[in-house]
Amino acid sequence: MSPRGVTGLHSWKLRALEERIPLAVHLELTHECSLRCPFCYNHSSENTTPLNLSEWESVLDDLRSIGTLLVTLTGGDPLKHPDFLEIAQAARHRHLAVKIFTNGMLIDRPMADAIASLPPLQVELSIHGAGPEIHDRTTGVDGSYSTLRRAIDLLRERNIEVALRMPLSTINQSEFVRVIEHSRKEAIPLLVDPMITVKDNRDRAPLRFQADGEAVRSLFGLLAETGDVPTTDRRLGDINCGLGSITLAVDPAGWVFPCLQWRHSSMGNIREQGLKTIWEESPVRSEATDVARKANDHLVGLGGSPASYPFCPAEAILREGDPIRPSRQFFELAAAAAEARSQA
C-alpha cells in the first residue's frame, strides 16, 4: 500500500499494514454472559472446552512476538472466564495494552480494585437505555441497569477510563437522545451503534430489532452537531479496513479469524498449530487481505454516499454471502449519514 493511501496515519500503522502486523487483537475468553439481549450476535460454542490460562498465555506469547500492541478481552462477558484476571495480568506482563469489553454485571469493589491494578487502557461497557425500564427490558435481567451504573462509578472512582456502547434497536430507539445527553454531562465517551448484526452462525433473527430509518436519521442529525457522523475517506487502491492485515480474533475454543466478525472460514486452531504460524501461513488471512482491497475499490466505484461510509466485509458475508456486496441496511445508513453531514 502506498504512503499516499494512508495519509495522516502514524508511521507505525503504515508499517503494520505493509508488513501484516496484527496491532489490535480481540480475544473472546468465553461466550458466557449474564444477560439475554435478544439481538446479541454471539452464539455459544457447543461441545467445546474453552482455552485455559496456559493456552491463553501461549497465545499472548505469540502475539507479543509478532508485534501486537493491544488486546481486547471480550466475550460474552470476559469476566465470566474463571481465569479472567490472570489472563489480563499475563497480557500486561507482556507489555501489551489491554481493553476490556464487559456488561459490568460482575464488577464489584474487589473486581474494580483488581482491574485498576492492571491497569487497562479502557473498560467499555454496554448500555441499552437511559434508565432501568428500557435497559432491563433489553437485557432480560431486572436490576441490570443499577448494576451497570454501580460498575461505572466503581471504575471511575479508581481513575479507570470508561466508555459506553449503545446498540441502537427497536427497543431503545426512543431513548438514545437521553443516553447521549447523560454521557456528555458525565464526560463519558459513548458510541451509539445503529448496525444490528447477524449472529456469528448466520442466524438472522437479530435483524428484526434494527432501529427504523427515522431513528437513524435523528441519531445522525444529532451526531452531526459535533462532527461525529460515521465517515471514511476512500481512494482507489487503498484498503477498506485492517482485515487480514492488522486485526485478528481468537474465539473461546481457540479458532483464529482475521477479525471479530469474520466467521465463515477459520485460519486455524491454536490447539493444533501456534498462532504465529497460523498468522504467517494461513491462506485465509491472504484471502481476507484481498477482500479488504476489493471491497474498497468496489465502494469507490459505487461512488456517492456508499463510498464515504464505513463498511464491514465480514458482515456482508453474513448477510449477503458476498464480502463486497453491501446490504440494504448499509445503503440506508450511508444515505442517512450523507444527508446529516450535508445539513450540518
Contacts in CASP RR format, 6 or more apart in sequence:
PFRMAT RR
TARGET T0000
AUTHOR 0000-0000-0000
METHOD contacts of the structure
MODEL  1
MSPRGVTGLHSWKLRALEERIPLAVHLELTHECSLRCPFCYNHSSENTTP
LNLSEWESVLDDLRSIGTLLVTLTGGDPLKHPDFLEIAQAARHRHLAVKI
FTNGMLIDRPMADAIASLPPLQVELSIHGAGPEIHDRTTGVDGSYSTLRR
AIDLLRERNIEVALRMPLSTINQSEFVRVIEHSRKEAIPLLVDPMITVKD
NRDRAPLRFQADGEAVRSLFGLLAETGDVPTTDRRLGDINCGLGSITLAV
DPAGWVFPCLQWRHSSMGNIREQGLKTIWEESPVRSEATDVARKANDHLV
GLGGSPASYPFCPAEAILREGDPIRPSRQFFELAAAAAEARSQA
1 14 0 8 1.000
1 17 0 8 1.000
1 18 0 8 1.000
1 237 0 8 1.000
1 238 0 8 1.000
1 239 0 8 1.000
2 237 0 8 1.000
3 14 0 8 1.000
4 235 0 8 1.000
5 235 0 8 1.000
5 237 0 8 1.000
5 238 0 8 1.000
6 13 0 8 1.000
6 14 0 8 1.000
6 17 0 8 1.000
6 238 0 8 1.000
9 17 0 8 1.000
12 23 0 8 1.000
13 23 0 8 1.000
13 246 0 8 1.000
15 21 0 8 1.000
16 22 0 8 1.000
16 23 0 8 1.000
16 245 0 8 1.000
16 246 0 8 1.000
17 239 0 8 1.000
17 242 0 8 1.000
17 245 0 8 1.000
17 246 0 8 1.000
20 244 0 8 1.000
20 245 0 8 1.000
20 246 0 8 1.000
20 279 0 8 1.000
20 285 0 8 1.000
20 289 0 8 1.000
21 66 0 8 1.000
21 67 0 8 1.000
21 68 0 8 1.000
21 246 0 8 1.000
22 63 0 8 1.000
22 66 0 8 1.000
22 67 0 8 1.000
22 68 0 8 1.000
22 244 0 8 1.000
22 245 0 8 1.000
22 246 0 8 1.000
22 247 0 8 1.000
22 248 0 8 1.000
22 279 0 8 1.000
23 67 0 8 1.000
23 68 0 8 1.000
23 69 0 8 1.000
23 70 0 8 1.000
23 246 0 8 1.000
23 247 0 8 1.000
24 68 0 8 1.000
24 69 0 8 1.000
24 70 0 8 1.000
24 72 0 8 1.000
24 246 0 8 1.000
24 247 0 8 1.000
25 63 0 8 1.000
25 68 0 8 1.000
25 70 0 8 1.000
25 71 0 8 1.000
25 72 0 8 1.000
25 247 0 8 1.000
25 248 0 8 1.000
25 249 0 8 1.000
25 250 0 8 1.000
26 71 0 8 1.000
26 72 0 8 1.000
26 74 0 8 1.000
26 247 0 8 1.000
26 248 0 8 1.000
26 249 0 8 1.000
26 250 0 8 1.000
26 259 0 8 1.000
26 260 0 8 1.000
27 56 0 8 1.000
27 59 0 8 1.000
27 71 0 8 1.000
27 72 0 8 1.000
27 73 0 8 1.000
27 74 0 8 1.000
27 78 0 8 1.000
27 87 0 8 1.000
27 249 0 8 1.000
27 250 0 8 1.000
28 74 0 8 1.000
28 75 0 8 1.000
28 76 0 8 1.000
28 78 0 8 1.000
28 249 0 8 1.000
28 250 0 8 1.000
28 251 0 8 1.000
28 252 0 8 1.000
28 260 0 8 1.000
29 50 0 8 1.000
29 51 0 8 1.000
29 56 0 8 1.000
29 73 0 8 1.000
29 74 0 8 1.000
29 75 0 8 1.000
29 78 0 8 1.000
29 80 0 8 1.000
29 81 0 8 1.000
29 84 0 8 1.000
29 87 0 8 1.000
29 252 0 8 1.000
30 50 0 8 1.000
30 75 0 8 1.000
30 76 0 8 1.000
30 77 0 8 1.000
30 78 0 8 1.000
30 80 0 8 1.000
30 81 0 8 1.000
30 252 0 8 1.000
31 42 0 8 1.000
31 43 0 8 1.000
31 44 0 8 1.000
31 45 0 8 1.000
31 75 0 8 1.000
31 76 0 8 1.000
31 251 0 8 1.000
31 252 0 8 1.000
32 44 0 8 1.000
32 75 0 8 1.000
32 76 0 8 1.000
32 77 0 8 1.000
32 80 0 8 1.000
32 81 0 8 1.000
33 40 0 8 1.000
33 42 0 8 1.000
33 75 0 8 1.000
33 76 0 8 1.000
33 77 0 8 1.000
33 80 0 8 1.000
33 103 0 8 1.000
34 77 0 8 1.000
34 80 0 8 1.000
34 103 0 8 1.000
34 105 0 8 1.000
34 106 0 8 1.000
34 141 0 8 1.000
34 144 0 8 1.000
35 77 0 8 1.000
35 103 0 8 1.000
35 105 0 8 1.000
35 139 0 8 1.000
35 140 0 8 1.000
35 141 0 8 1.000
35 144 0 8 1.000
36 139 0 8 1.000
36 140 0 8 1.000
36 141 0 8 1.000
37 126 0 8 1.000
37 128 0 8 1.000
37 138 0 8 1.000
37 139 0 8 1.000
37 140 0 8 1.000
37 167 0 8 1.000
38 138 0 8 1.000
38 171 0 8 1.000
38 205 0 8 1.000
38 206 0 8 1.000
38 209 0 8 1.000
39 167 0 8 1.000
39 169 0 8 1.000
39 196 0 8 1.000
39 206 0 8 1.000
39 209 0 8 1.000
40 199 0 8 1.000
40 206 0 8 1.000
41 197 0 8 1.000
41 198 0 8 1.000
41 199 0 8 1.000
41 200 0 8 1.000
41 206 0 8 1.000
41 261 0 8 1.000
42 75 0 8 1.000
42 76 0 8 1.000
42 199 0 8 1.000
42 200 0 8 1.000
43 199 0 8 1.000
43 200 0 8 1.000
43 201 0 8 1.000
43 203 0 8 1.000
45 251 0 8 1.000
45 252 0 8 1.000
45 253 0 8 1.000
48 252 0 8 1.000
48 253 0 8 1.000
49 253 0 8 1.000
50 81 0 8 1.000
50 252 0 8 1.000
50 253 0 8 1.000
51 59 0 8 1.000
51 250 0 8 1.000
51 252 0 8 1.000
51 253 0 8 1.000
51 254 0 8 1.000
51 270 0 8 1.000
51 271 0 8 1.000
52 83 0 8 1.000
53 83 0 8 1.000
53 86 0 8 1.000
53 87 0 8 1.000
53 90 0 8 1.000
55 254 0 8 1.000
55 270 0 8 1.000
55 271 0 8 1.000
56 83 0 8 1.000
56 87 0 8 1.000
56 90 0 8 1.000
57 87 0 8 1.000
57 90 0 8 1.000
58 270 0 8 1.000
58 274 0 8 1.000
58 275 0 8 1.000
59 250 0 8 1.000
59 270 0 8 1.000
59 275 0 8 1.000
60 71 0 8 1.000
60 87 0 8 1.000
60 90 0 8 1.000
60 91 0 8 1.000
60 94 0 8 1.000
60 96 0 8 1.000
61 94 0 8 1.000
62 270 0 8 1.000
62 274 0 8 1.000
62 275 0 8 1.000
62 276 0 8 1.000
62 279 0 8 1.000
63 71 0 8 1.000
63 94 0 8 1.000
63 96 0 8 1.000
63 275 0 8 1.000
64 94 0 8 1.000
64 95 0 8 1.000
64 96 0 8 1.000
65 276 0 8 1.000
66 275 0 8 1.000
66 276 0 8 1.000
66 279 0 8 1.000
66 280 0 8 1.000
68 96 0 8 1.000
69 96 0 8 1.000
69 97 0 8 1.000
70 96 0 8 1.000
70 97 0 8 1.000
70 98 0 8 1.000
70 99 0 8 1.000
70 121 0 8 1.000
71 91 0 8 1.000
71 96 0 8 1.000
71 97 0 8 1.000
71 98 0 8 1.000
71 99 0 8 1.000
72 98 0 8 1.000
72 99 0 8 1.000
72 100 0 8 1.000
72 101 0 8 1.000
73 84 0 8 1.000
73 87 0 8 1.000
73 88 0 8 1.000
73 91 0 8 1.000
73 98 0 8 1.000
73 99 0 8 1.000
73 100 0 8 1.000
73 101 0 8 1.000
74 100 0 8 1.000
74 101 0 8 1.000
74 260 0 8 1.000
75 101 0 8 1.000
75 252 0 8 1.000
77 102 0 8 1.000
77 103 0 8 1.000
77 104 0 8 1.000
77 105 0 8 1.000
77 106 0 8 1.000
78 84 0 8 1.000
78 100 0 8 1.000
78 101 0 8 1.000
78 102 0 8 1.000
79 100 0 8 1.000
79 102 0 8 1.000
79 104 0 8 1.000
79 105 0 8 1.000
79 106 0 8 1.000
79 107 0 8 1.000
79 111 0 8 1.000
80 106 0 8 1.000
81 87 0 8 1.000
85 114 0 8 1.000
88 98 0 8 1.000
88 100 0 8 1.000
88 115 0 8 1.000
88 118 0 8 1.000
88 120 0 8 1.000
89 118 0 8 1.000
91 98 0 8 1.000
92 98 0 8 1.000
92 118 0 8 1.000
97 121 0 8 1.000
98 118 0 8 1.000
98 120 0 8 1.000
98 121 0 8 1.000
99 120 0 8 1.000
99 121 0 8 1.000
99 122 0 8 1.000
99 123 0 8 1.000
99 124 0 8 1.000
100 115 0 8 1.000
100 120 0 8 1.000
100 122 0 8 1.000
100 123 0 8 1.000
100 124 0 8 1.000
101 124 0 8 1.000
101 126 0 8 1.000
101 165 0 8 1.000
102 123 0 8 1.000
102 124 0 8 1.000
102 125 0 8 1.000
102 126 0 8 1.000
102 151 0 8 1.000
103 125 0 8 1.000
103 126 0 8 1.000
103 139 0 8 1.000
103 144 0 8 1.000
103 148 0 8 1.000
104 125 0 8 1.000
104 147 0 8 1.000
104 148 0 8 1.000
104 151 0 8 1.000
105 141 0 8 1.000
105 144 0 8 1.000
105 147 0 8 1.000
105 148 0 8 1.000
105 151 0 8 1.000
107 115 0 8 1.000
107 150 0 8 1.000
107 151 0 8 1.000
107 154 0 8 1.000
107 155 0 8 1.000
108 154 0 8 1.000
109 154 0 8 1.000
112 151 0 8 1.000
112 154 0 8 1.000
112 155 0 8 1.000
112 157 0 8 1.000
112 158 0 8 1.000
112 160 0 8 1.000
113 158 0 8 1.000
115 123 0 8 1.000
115 155 0 8 1.000
115 158 0 8 1.000
115 160 0 8 1.000
116 155 0 8 1.000
116 158 0 8 1.000
116 159 0 8 1.000
116 160 0 8 1.000
119 160 0 8 1.000
120 160 0 8 1.000
120 161 0 8 1.000
121 161 0 8 1.000
122 160 0 8 1.000
122 161 0 8 1.000
122 162 0 8 1.000
122 163 0 8 1.000
123 155 0 8 1.000
123 160 0 8 1.000
123 161 0 8 1.000
123 162 0 8 1.000
123 163 0 8 1.000
124 162 0 8 1.000
124 163 0 8 1.000
124 164 0 8 1.000
124 165 0 8 1.000
125 148 0 8 1.000
125 151 0 8 1.000
125 152 0 8 1.000
125 162 0 8 1.000
125 163 0 8 1.000
125 164 0 8 1.000
125 165 0 8 1.000
126 148 0 8 1.000
126 164 0 8 1.000
126 165 0 8 1.000
126 166 0 8 1.000
126 167 0 8 1.000
127 135 0 8 1.000
127 148 0 8 1.000
127 164 0 8 1.000
127 165 0 8 1.000
127 166 0 8 1.000
127 179 0 8 1.000
127 190 0 8 1.000
128 134 0 8 1.000
128 135 0 8 1.000
128 138 0 8 1.000
128 139 0 8 1.000
128 166 0 8 1.000
128 167 0 8 1.000
128 169 0 8 1.000
128 171 0 8 1.000
128 172 0 8 1.000
129 135 0 8 1.000
129 138 0 8 1.000
129 145 0 8 1.000
129 166 0 8 1.000
129 172 0 8 1.000
129 175 0 8 1.000
129 178 0 8 1.000
129 179 0 8 1.000
130 175 0 8 1.000
130 178 0 8 1.000
130 179 0 8 1.000
130 182 0 8 1.000
131 145 0 8 1.000
131 175 0 8 1.000
132 143 0 8 1.000
132 144 0 8 1.000
132 145 0 8 1.000
132 146 0 8 1.000
134 171 0 8 1.000
134 172 0 8 1.000
134 174 0 8 1.000
134 175 0 8 1.000
135 144 0 8 1.000
135 145 0 8 1.000
135 148 0 8 1.000
135 172 0 8 1.000
136 142 0 8 1.000
136 143 0 8 1.000
136 144 0 8 1.000
136 145 0 8 1.000
137 171 0 8 1.000
138 169 0 8 1.000
138 171 0 8 1.000
138 172 0 8 1.000
152 162 0 8 1.000
152 188 0 8 1.000
155 162 0 8 1.000
156 162 0 8 1.000
162 188 0 8 1.000
162 189 0 8 1.000
163 188 0 8 1.000
163 189 0 8 1.000
163 190 0 8 1.000
163 191 0 8 1.000
164 179 0 8 1.000
164 183 0 8 1.000
164 188 0 8 1.000
164 189 0 8 1.000
164 190 0 8 1.000
164 191 0 8 1.000
165 190 0 8 1.000
165 191 0 8 1.000
165 193 0 8 1.000
166 172 0 8 1.000
166 176 0 8 1.000
166 179 0 8 1.000
166 190 0 8 1.000
166 191 0 8 1.000
166 192 0 8 1.000
166 193 0 8 1.000
167 193 0 8 1.000
167 196 0 8 1.000
168 176 0 8 1.000
168 192 0 8 1.000
168 193 0 8 1.000
168 194 0 8 1.000
168 196 0 8 1.000
168 211 0 8 1.000
168 215 0 8 1.000
168 216 0 8 1.000
168 219 0 8 1.000
169 196 0 8 1.000
169 209 0 8 1.000
169 210 0 8 1.000
169 211 0 8 1.000
170 208 0 8 1.000
170 209 0 8 1.000
170 210 0 8 1.000
170 211 0 8 1.000
170 212 0 8 1.000
171 209 0 8 1.000
172 179 0 8 1.000
173 211 0 8 1.000
173 212 0 8 1.000
173 215 0 8 1.000
174 215 0 8 1.000
176 192 0 8 1.000
176 215 0 8 1.000
176 219 0 8 1.000
177 218 0 8 1.000
177 222 0 8 1.000
179 190 0 8 1.000
179 192 0 8 1.000
180 190 0 8 1.000
180 192 0 8 1.000
180 222 0 8 1.000
183 189 0 8 1.000
183 190 0 8 1.000
184 190 0 8 1.000
192 219 0 8 1.000
192 223 0 8 1.000
194 211 0 8 1.000
194 215 0 8 1.000
194 216 0 8 1.000
194 219 0 8 1.000
194 333 0 8 1.000
195 312 0 8 1.000
195 315 0 8 1.000
195 329 0 8 1.000
195 333 0 8 1.000
196 206 0 8 1.000
196 207 0 8 1.000
196 209 0 8 1.000
196 210 0 8 1.000
196 211 0 8 1.000
197 206 0 8 1.000
197 261 0 8 1.000
197 315 0 8 1.000
197 318 0 8 1.000
198 204 0 8 1.000
198 206 0 8 1.000
198 207 0 8 1.000
198 315 0 8 1.000
198 318 0 8 1.000
198 319 0 8 1.000
199 205 0 8 1.000
199 206 0 8 1.000
199 318 0 8 1.000
200 261 0 8 1.000
200 263 0 8 1.000
200 318 0 8 1.000
201 263 0 8 1.000
202 318 0 8 1.000
204 319 0 8 1.000
210 329 0 8 1.000
211 219 0 8 1.000
213 332 0 8 1.000
213 336 0 8 1.000
216 332 0 8 1.000
216 333 0 8 1.000
216 336 0 8 1.000
217 336 0 8 1.000
217 339 0 8 1.000
217 340 0 8 1.000
220 229 0 8 1.000
220 336 0 8 1.000
220 337 0 8 1.000
220 339 0 8 1.000
220 340 0 8 1.000
221 229 0 8 1.000
221 340 0 8 1.000
221 343 0 8 1.000
221 344 0 8 1.000
223 229 0 8 1.000
223 340 0 8 1.000
224 340 0 8 1.000
224 341 0 8 1.000
224 343 0 8 1.000
224 344 0 8 1.000
225 344 0 8 1.000
227 344 0 8 1.000
229 337 0 8 1.000
229 340 0 8 1.000
229 341 0 8 1.000
229 344 0 8 1.000
230 309 0 8 1.000
230 310 0 8 1.000
230 333 0 8 1.000
230 337 0 8 1.000
231 308 0 8 1.000
231 309 0 8 1.000
231 310 0 8 1.000
231 337 0 8 1.000
231 341 0 8 1.000
232 308 0 8 1.000
232 309 0 8 1.000
232 310 0 8 1.000
232 311 0 8 1.000
233 308 0 8 1.000
234 240 0 8 1.000
234 296 0 8 1.000
234 299 0 8 1.000
234 300 0 8 1.000
234 307 0 8 1.000
234 308 0 8 1.000
235 300 0 8 1.000
236 296 0 8 1.000
236 297 0 8 1.000
236 300 0 8 1.000
236 301 0 8 1.000
237 293 0 8 1.000
237 296 0 8 1.000
237 297 0 8 1.000
237 300 0 8 1.000
238 293 0 8 1.000
238 296 0 8 1.000
239 245 0 8 1.000
239 289 0 8 1.000
239 292 0 8 1.000
239 293 0 8 1.000
239 296 0 8 1.000
240 292 0 8 1.000
240 293 0 8 1.000
240 295 0 8 1.000
240 296 0 8 1.000
240 299 0 8 1.000
240 311 0 8 1.000
240 313 0 8 1.000
241 247 0 8 1.000
241 259 0 8 1.000
241 292 0 8 1.000
241 295 0 8 1.000
241 311 0 8 1.000
241 312 0 8 1.000
241 313 0 8 1.000
242 259 0 8 1.000
242 292 0 8 1.000
243 258 0 8 1.000
243 259 0 8 1.000
243 262 0 8 1.000
243 288 0 8 1.000
243 289 0 8 1.000
243 291 0 8 1.000
243 292 0 8 1.000
243 313 0 8 1.000
243 314 0 8 1.000
244 258 0 8 1.000
244 259 0 8 1.000
244 285 0 8 1.000
244 286 0 8 1.000
244 288 0 8 1.000
244 289 0 8 1.000
244 292 0 8 1.000
245 289 0 8 1.000
245 292 0 8 1.000
247 258 0 8 1.000
247 259 0 8 1.000
247 260 0 8 1.000
248 256 0 8 1.000
248 257 0 8 1.000
248 258 0 8 1.000
248 259 0 8 1.000
248 267 0 8 1.000
248 279 0 8 1.000
248 285 0 8 1.000
249 256 0 8 1.000
249 257 0 8 1.000
249 258 0 8 1.000
249 259 0 8 1.000
249 260 0 8 1.000
249 262 0 8 1.000
250 256 0 8 1.000
250 257 0 8 1.000
250 270 0 8 1.000
250 275 0 8 1.000
251 257 0 8 1.000
253 269 0 8 1.000
254 269 0 8 1.000
254 270 0 8 1.000
254 271 0 8 1.000
255 266 0 8 1.000
255 268 0 8 1.000
255 269 0 8 1.000
256 266 0 8 1.000
256 267 0 8 1.000
256 268 0 8 1.000
256 269 0 8 1.000
256 270 0 8 1.000
256 275 0 8 1.000
256 278 0 8 1.000
256 279 0 8 1.000
256 282 0 8 1.000
257 263 0 8 1.000
257 266 0 8 1.000
257 267 0 8 1.000
258 267 0 8 1.000
258 284 0 8 1.000
258 285 0 8 1.000
258 288 0 8 1.000
258 289 0 8 1.000
259 288 0 8 1.000
259 314 0 8 1.000
260 314 0 8 1.000
261 312 0 8 1.000
261 314 0 8 1.000
261 315 0 8 1.000
261 318 0 8 1.000
262 288 0 8 1.000
262 313 0 8 1.000
262 314 0 8 1.000
262 317 0 8 1.000
263 314 0 8 1.000
263 318 0 8 1.000
264 317 0 8 1.000
264 318 0 8 1.000
265 284 0 8 1.000
265 287 0 8 1.000
266 284 0 8 1.000
267 278 0 8 1.000
267 279 0 8 1.000
267 282 0 8 1.000
267 284 0 8 1.000
267 285 0 8 1.000
268 278 0 8 1.000
268 282 0 8 1.000
268 284 0 8 1.000
270 278 0 8 1.000
279 285 0 8 1.000
288 313 0 8 1.000
291 313 0 8 1.000
291 323 0 8 1.000
291 324 0 8 1.000
292 313 0 8 1.000
294 323 0 8 1.000
294 324 0 8 1.000
295 311 0 8 1.000
295 313 0 8 1.000
295 316 0 8 1.000
295 323 0 8 1.000
295 324 0 8 1.000
298 324 0 8 1.000
299 306 0 8 1.000
299 307 0 8 1.000
299 311 0 8 1.000
299 326 0 8 1.000
300 307 0 8 1.000
301 307 0 8 1.000
302 326 0 8 1.000
304 338 0 8 1.000
305 331 0 8 1.000
305 334 0 8 1.000
305 335 0 8 1.000
305 337 0 8 1.000
305 338 0 8 1.000
306 326 0 8 1.000
306 330 0 8 1.000
306 331 0 8 1.000
306 334 0 8 1.000
308 334 0 8 1.000
308 337 0 8 1.000
308 338 0 8 1.000
309 330 0 8 1.000
309 333 0 8 1.000
309 334 0 8 1.000
309 337 0 8 1.000
309 338 0 8 1.000
311 326 0 8 1.000
311 330 0 8 1.000
313 323 0 8 1.000
313 324 0 8 1.000
314 323 0 8 1.000
315 327 0 8 1.000
316 322 0 8 1.000
316 323 0 8 1.000
316 324 0 8 1.000
316 325 0 8 1.000
316 326 0 8 1.000
316 327 0 8 1.000
316 330 0 8 1.000
317 323 0 8 1.000
319 327 0 8 1.000
319 329 0 8 1.000
320 326 0 8 1.000
320 327 0 8 1.000
326 334 0 8 1.000
END
